[in-house]
């Protein structure tokens, strides 16, 4: 089984090195995008199977993250891989790599995906125009100005027409067959209006890939995502960092973030440079 790991990273390079070491082996290749706003990764590349792609600035909620993932897909597309795992540098495997190979040998596209807008992924993300190039989670003068412009445009700009039949939404962290990845790239290349539309969407990576897949033959092959994330604290700005308290939840047969029972994820997120003890406990108990 040949797997391309497509990783978007934002620092925490000690953990990123742990992640790569845990997944390394025959047939593995790591394509890594480092946010241009993050420090230089130093000696991250120490192997022939680690490729750092050109860096771009990535801003939460903007098109730039989707663009970085497309860059990673294009870097991997010429290879003879069976699957591409779309990951963040804050992920970590919680099963032996042989288990991932066993799962992928059964076929399918492993991505959380639902038809139609959802309460946590509302229509306004696509209906209105949003801009990239600033951190919308901060309260800086630039952020306040840009968000103000977005609000001012709503009553004067026409509502946007959707360049797709049905919308699908979900989480971007996924494991997709190489055929599916190439289909996505071919679709984007042959439908420039589709990319133009999503360039001014909010958090586009949570619908851009899903909508292509859902309206394609690959939609019938979708299975649950292989990444566990703890979103139990709905008031938090992001998922919980994995701690020792999560170990029982990571056991086979856990409940995923979408309420699915008997869920056996392969990855979990998120971890940091300070997660060495938790990672060691995961390795000892599960790997």
Secondary structure as UniProt FT lines:
FT   STRAND          3..9
FT   HELIX           13..23
FT   TURN            26..27
FT   STRAND          28..34
FT   TURN            36..37
FT   TURN            48..49
FT   STRAND          50..52
FT   TURN            60..61
FT   HELIX           63..77
FT   STRAND          83..88
FT   TURN            89..90
FT   STRAND          91..93
FT   HELIX           97..104
FT   TURN            105..106
FT   STRAND          109..110
FT   STRAND          113..115
FT   TURN            119..120
FT   HELIX           124..127
FT   TURN            136..137
FT   HELIX           141..154
FT   TURN            155..156
FT   STRAND          168..170
FT   STRAND          174..177
FT   HELIX           178..190
FT   HELIX           192..198
FT   TURN            199..200
FT   HELIX           204..206
FT   HELIX           208..214
FT   HELIX           217..221
FT   STRAND          222..223
FT   STRAND          227..229
FT   TURN            234..235
FT   HELIX           244..250
FT   TURN            252..253
FT   TURN            257..258
FT   STRAND          267..269
FT   HELIX           273..275
FT   HELIX           276..286
//
